[in-house]
């Protein structure tokens, strides 16, 4: 009678942890067992290097619905009695890790040993009530190891044709919560292999029932079909990203993208590169040609697919992409990642940060190349994802602004198209100190603003900001190539000559009482009423004082939730054009009818509000005042 042996390492409690706590998804067991089989073949190939053909190796799956068993077979190195007892009788004992430690550095790079922890085998107990392992090394007898995962294991001599290992899983009975029989369905097994083990370097075979036209009826109008058993290879083996770039067509890259990342359009850009060094990895990245569905929803998942030596680990490794590049899709395959014991999670270490940093640099470099050499393509990209690069400027307290500032585009009053900050600065007027910008709803409305017209008349270029985040960007950047960003609707632009300044100052002094009266009549609506040379054709405008701009006021007003301190408002300054006929009218009215000045002041203030895109408090009263003033002008 075969004597039952107990597990060496602290038995049932530890095994329960291995089976029930480490892995999130039960389906992962197949990945683990296939990875072990691949390791076993690698070991055999390494020990017989130069004397065996890699074509002779395979991994085979054999589901049996009647017996409720799933069998995984490999023709790898196999195990003798002592190794079976050491590797399977000791929890968390990894033969793969020990083997890898014995290899020289050169050989390590040639052989992909996946297993490190020695716990993957026990994941089979998540779906199996009993495990049988039959293993044989060359020129040694085969041995049978069996366990129910609870009460220890038995070992006895057995029979097996050729070297390798056979693992037989007797599946648990189905419950309402778990359908273990799904792992006997060929379609489910094919899908799991495709998901987790598609790039295992050895073929994974399985007999699959398929429908085929009978040979004798294939030329008939009504062909007949028969069910045949076909030996299929379930995995592609060689991943696209491990092939030579020169031998991969654009069509292959694009099809891989559409198949794996569920897009119906070709990507705009493919970035395929490898890095060797302390941390080696290959990345295959894609820049989509359009914003992905659900991109701006809270539950959208960024991140890259992660593979370790061709074995799929996770779908969204968020740590590999900064938020500013969350639009990038693709994958990373590395031999050097530190994974946790279940290989489902990444450990946060310097290796991960190194990979993430290299990816960010590569993507930004690719975008820079696109900007300088393929401007039209870059502008297409910018239209879809430019706002993400703007986010990169002010995210992380502006620490990364230098990475992104040269990639920004803004609409220009001079060019009537998108320009870079560098292009703007290169053609600034010799004595110009500031980079002028104005924010607004859209380009057409900004272009009509009084201050924009004035700046254009003086041949100053203005950047038109139409995104809500734009002013955050400018406030974060503060300057570019020693030129300060200046909101043209705020503060004194200092555009006048000394002579013009003296003349304006005299006009202000001569009309101080009128301006003070208008300020008093408008009360707390404005902080100041003043004359200004910033206007050329328009009678009035509103400018904001230092600090909060009008556009930022609108942004904060549209934010959800209530501010306990009340609404945030910019300081309003009403500026009047001293060269406009309306100013002459105001002077005349002040001399003979001050009440009328109040009415005109109210109308001018409301006009200025409308120009800046604000709503006025009482549109009906505004309309009536306009009519009254029109009537009065004809009396």
TAWO-V659363 format. One record per pair of residues at least 12 apart in sequence whose C-alpha atoms are under 6 Angstrom apart, sorted by the first residue. I is the first residue (numbers start at 1). J is the second residue. If there is no record, write none. Layout:
i: [I	I]
j: [J	J]
This chain:
i: [4	4	5	5	6	7	7	7	8	9	9	12	19	19	22	23	29	29	31	32	37	39	40	40	41	41	44	44	58	58	59	59	59	60	60	60	60	60	61	63	68	68	69	69	69	70	70	71	71	72	72	73	73	74	74	75	75	76	77	78	78	78	78	78	78	79	79	79	80	80	92	92	92	93	94	94	94	96	97	127	127	128	128	128	128	129	129	129	129	130	130	130	131	131	131	131	132	132	132	132	133	133	133	134	134	135	135	136	136	137	138	142	142	142	143	143	143	144	144	144	196	196	197	198	198	199	199	199	199	200	201	204	204	205	205	206	206	207	207	208	208	209	209	210	210	211	211	212	212	213	254	267	267	267	268	268	268	269	269	270	270	271	271	272	279	281	281	282	282	283	283	284	284	285	285	286	286	286	287	290	291	302	302	303	303	303	303	304	304	304	304	305	306	306	307	308	308	308	309	313	320	324	324	324	324	394	394	398	408	411	411	412	412	413	413	414	433	434	434	434	434	435	435	435	436	436	436	437	437	437	437	437	438	438	438	439	439	439	440	441	442	454	454	489	490	490	490	491	515	521	526	526	527	527	528	529	529	530	531	531	532	532	532	535	539	539	539	540	540	540	541	541	542	542	542	543	543	544	544	544	545	548	549	550	553]
j: [153	154	152	153	152	89	90	152	90	90	91	150	123	126	342	342	123	124	196	120	74	113	76	77	76	77	76	77	202	203	73	74	204	72	73	204	205	206	206	184	170	171	169	170	171	168	169	167	168	166	167	165	166	164	165	163	164	164	164	135	136	137	163	164	165	135	136	137	136	137	117	118	119	118	116	117	118	115	116	171	172	169	170	171	172	148	170	171	172	147	148	170	146	147	168	169	145	146	167	168	145	166	167	165	166	164	165	163	164	163	163	158	159	160	156	157	158	156	157	158	311	312	311	235	236	237	238	239	310	237	237	233	234	232	233	231	232	230	231	229	230	228	229	227	228	226	227	225	226	225	266	287	288	289	287	288	289	286	287	285	286	284	285	284	336	333	334	332	333	331	332	330	331	329	330	328	329	330	328	384	384	318	326	316	317	318	321	316	317	330	331	331	331	332	333	333	334	335	335	344	356	388	389	391	392	473	476	476	420	463	464	462	463	461	462	461	483	483	484	485	486	484	485	486	462	486	488	462	463	464	487	488	464	487	488	464	465	466	466	466	466	535	536	543	543	544	545	545	529	598	572	573	572	573	573	574	575	575	575	576	575	576	577	577	576	577	580	575	576	577	575	608	573	574	608	572	573	570	571	572	571	570	570	570	569]
